[in-house]
Amino acid sequence: MPRWLDRLLGRVPKVVDWDQLELGVFEVEGVVRALELIVDPVGGARCVALDYRAWPPSTTAGVDGAAVVGDRAFQVSAAQTVEFLLEAFGRSVLIRPQPGEDVAAIHEALEAQYGFNLRTEVQCVSPGDEVVVRGKVVHVTPPGGSPHRSEPHRAVIEAQQIRLR
């Protein structure tokens, strides 16, 4: 299907052959290879991206007047990501996401305030995970490379969404 029709219908094309990458918004999938790692403040896992959610204890009374124990009325959400390589077909593309917030500092502050009553949930993207990345291709290296320098990546993608496959 033509790219103009995808744009008109709001669809993001999925690129299977990385030689077909060009400037614009695409989806690619591959295996994560870390350039640097961040640490999950709750479980200690080392990852390239994490999605953090915490629920401090509620002080709101329930509908029947009883204390709400399992209420998730107040939620703190944060995400943190570092640059990483996405590998497939013997090639790699550099994924450049928005860095997000310092999740460890947020968790430390919440834990100091609420202690063991703080409920948390963390999802990590670790090296070796298969992911789908939707983003904007901002640089493409020609298939033959550059005659003046060696480009380490097939393309550079500013990530808008990263999800496990």
Secondary structure by P-SEA (a helix, b strand, c coil): ccaaaaaaabbbbbbccccccccccbbbbbbbbbcbbbbcccccccccbbbbbbbccccccccccccccccccbbbbbbbbcbbbbbcccbbbbbbcccccaaaaaaaaaaaaccccccbbbbbbcccccccccccccccccccccccccccccccccccccccc
